[in-house]
Amino acid sequence: MSDAFFSRFPAAHRAAHASALPGSSISTDHLGNTTVTLPRTFEPARPMSDRSPSNIISWSSPFSNVFFSTFREPQKKILDNRTVLIAVNGACSGNGTPAAHAGVGIFFGPNSPHNVSETISGAQTSQRAEIIAATKVLRKASALLQDVITIGCVVLLSDSQYVVGAMTEWIFAWKENGWKDARGGPVQNKAEFQELDALIEQLEEDGLDVKVWLVGRENNAQADELAKAACN
């Protein structure tokens, strides 16, 4: 099931579908506008006047965090020490050709010893690399943070609509349909998505929330550079 499958339905239909997903939430602002937040979706603090990644992310080594503000002091930025943010990406040179070479990029922070730029094994595609990158970063974060009891949430920053859409929405329908897509065929990259979903569920059972933040490619340049470097 792709984002194209959902986009062909009216907005109201999609909102109703999304609100029925486990872990989704509905909020209404003072103007009466209703917003549905999908499961596992990172939502920047609303009181902040500028909720762009460049304003919210505090890049620091070896771990990066996010800022929030209170309604009482909306202009004051407060560092959220309970939330760790990690940028992630996958890339593939020659994607779709016999010479394809795929890699992953994981960016914890500037000059962080935990940053990753490496190739993947198996089928060499950009979409598969993006899924593997998400799985790899969660395993790495879990190992690094297992003794840090103050950390309650890991946010994956990604520019991949494919991975973010799957993690926050489509995967729930896939599981209900026996891992069949909208056309009744097997979900592409099923094994990789099953591994990722099982890992997220395990981390959540262990008390570590996993959220995903979909951003523009320009806001994920560091992870993108690491992923592309692995493909060379």
C-alpha positions in Angstrom: 0.0 0.0 0.0 1.5 3.3 -1.0 0.8 6.9 -0.2 -0.9 7.1 -3.6 -3.5 4.6 -2.3 -4.6 6.9 0.6 -4.2 10.2 -1.4 -7.1 9.2 -3.7 -9.6 9.3 -0.9 -11.2 12.6 0.3 -9.5 14.4 3.2 -12.4 13.7 5.5 -12.2 9.9 4.7 -8.5 9.9 5.4 -9.0 11.7 8.7 -11.6 9.2 9.8 -9.3 6.3 8.8 -6.3 7.9 10.6 -8.3 8.7 13.8 -9.2 5.0 14.0 -5.6 3.8 14.1 -4.2 2.6 17.5 -2.4 5.4 19.2 -3.8 8.3 17.1 -5.0 11.5 18.7 -7.3 14.3 17.7 -6.9 17.9 18.8 -8.9 21.1 18.0 -7.5 24.6 18.1 -9.2 27.8 19.1 -10.4 28.3 15.5 -12.1 24.9 15.5 -9.6 23.3 13.2 -9.3 19.6 13.8 -5.9 17.9 13.5 -5.4 14.1 13.6 -1.9 13.0 14.7 -1.0 9.6 13.5 0.6 7.0 15.8 4.4 7.3 16.2 4.3 10.8 14.7 6.5 13.5 16.3 4.6 16.7 16.8 6.7 19.8 17.6 5.6 21.9 20.6 2.7 24.1 19.4 3.5 27.2 21.6 6.7 27.8 19.7 6.4 30.5 17.0 8.8 28.7 14.7 8.4 24.9 14.6 10.8 24.3 11.8 13.6 21.8 12.3 16.3 24.5 12.2 14.7 26.2 15.2 13.7 23.1 17.2 16.7 20.8 16.9 19.6 21.3 19.3 22.4 19.5 17.5 25.0 18.4 20.0 27.5 15.7 20.3 27.2 12.8 21.0 23.3 13.1 21.3 21.0 15.7 19.9 17.7 16.8 21.5 14.7 19.0 20.7 13.4 22.3 22.2 10.0 23.0 23.5 8.3 26.0 25.1 5.4 26.5 27.5 2.2 28.3 26.9 3.2 30.7 29.6 6.5 31.6 27.9 6.1 30.7 24.2 9.3 32.5 23.2 11.5 30.7 25.7 13.2 27.6 24.4 13.6 24.8 26.9 15.8 21.8 26.0 13.9 18.5 26.2 16.5 16.2 27.8 14.1 13.2 27.8 13.9 13.2 24.0 16.8 12.2 21.8 16.6 13.1 18.1 18.5 11.2 15.4 18.6 11.9 11.6 18.5 8.9 9.4 18.5 8.2 5.6 19.2 5.6 3.0 20.6 6.0 -0.5 21.4 4.0 -3.5 23.7 4.8 -6.5 22.5 3.3 -9.7 19.2 2.5 -8.1 17.2 0.0 -10.3 20.3 -1.2 -12.2 22.6 -4.2 -11.9 25.3 -1.8 -10.6 23.2 -0.5 -7.7 25.1 0.1 -4.5 23.0 1.0 -1.4 24.0 2.5 2.0 22.7 4.0 5.2 23.4 7.3 7.0 22.8 7.9 10.7 23.5 11.3 12.2 23.4 11.7 16.0 25.2 15.0 16.0 28.3 16.9 14.7 31.4 14.8 15.1 29.5 12.2 17.1 31.3 8.9 17.5 28.0 7.2 17.0 27.4 8.5 13.4 27.1 5.8 10.8 27.9 5.6 7.1 27.9 2.0 5.8 26.7 -0.2 3.0 23.9 -2.8 3.3 23.8 -6.4 2.3 21.1 -8.1 0.2 19.0 -6.4 -2.4 20.5 -3.0 -3.3 17.6 -0.5 -3.4 17.0 2.9 -2.0 13.7 2.0 -0.3 15.2 -1.0 1.4 18.2 1.1 2.5 15.8 3.6 4.1 14.0 0.9 6.1 17.2 -0.8 7.2 18.6 2.6 8.3 15.6 3.1 10.6 16.0 -0.4 12.1 19.7 0.0 12.5 19.4 3.4 14.2 16.8 2.1 16.7 19.0 -0.9 17.6 22.0 1.4 18.1 20.0 3.9 20.1 18.6 1.2 22.3 22.0 -0.2 23.1 23.5 3.3 23.8 20.5 4.5 25.9 19.7 1.3 27.8 21.3 2.7 31.0 20.1 6.2 30.6 16.8 6.1 32.6 16.0 9.8 31.9 15.5 9.2 28.2 11.9 8.4 27.4 11.6 9.0 23.6 13.7 8.6 20.4 12.7 10.7 17.4 13.8 9.6 14.0 14.1 12.5 11.6 13.6 11.4 8.0 12.8 12.8 4.6 11.4 9.5 3.4 7.6 9.6 2.8 7.8 5.9 2.1 9.3 4.9 5.5 7.4 7.5 7.6 4.1 6.7 5.9 4.6 3.0 6.6 5.7 3.4 10.2 2.9 5.8 11.1 -0.1 4.6 9.1 0.1 1.9 6.4 1.7 -0.8 8.5 -1.4 -1.1 10.7 -3.5 -1.8 7.6 -0.9 -4.3 6.3 -1.0 -6.3 9.5 -4.8 -6.4 9.5 -4.7 -7.6 5.9 -2.2 -10.3 6.5 0.6 -8.3 5.1 -1.2 -7.7 1.8 -1.1 -4.4 0.0 -4.1 -2.5 -1.4 -4.1 -4.7 -4.5 -4.0 -7.9 -2.6 -0.4 -8.7 -3.3 2.5 -9.1 -0.8 3.8 -5.9 0.8 7.1 -4.9 -0.8 10.0 -5.2 1.6 7.7 -7.1 3.9 10.5 -8.8 5.9 12.3 -5.5 6.5 9.1 -3.8 7.7 8.2 -6.7 9.9 11.6 -6.5 11.6 11.3 -2.7 12.1 7.7 -2.9 13.5 8.6 -5.7 15.9 11.6 -3.7 17.1 9.5 -0.6 17.7 6.9 -2.6 19.6 9.6 -4.1 21.8 11.2 -0.8 22.6 7.8 0.7 23.5 7.1 -2.3 25.8 10.5 -1.5 27.4 9.3 2.1 28.0 11.1 3.9 25.2 8.7 5.7 22.9 9.6 5.9 19.2 8.4 8.8 17.1 9.1 9.8 13.5 9.4 13.3 12.1 8.9 13.7 8.3 11.0 16.7 7.1 12.1 18.1 3.8 15.3 16.8 2.2 17.1 20.1 3.0 16.5 19.4 6.7 18.1 16.0 6.6 21.3 16.9 4.8 23.7 15.4 7.3 22.2 11.9 7.2 21.8 12.2 3.4 25.5 12.9 3.0 26.5 10.0 5.2 24.2 7.6 3.2 25.5 8.9 -0.1 29.1 8.5 1.1 28.5 4.9 1.8 27.4 4.3 -1.8 30.6 5.5 -3.3 
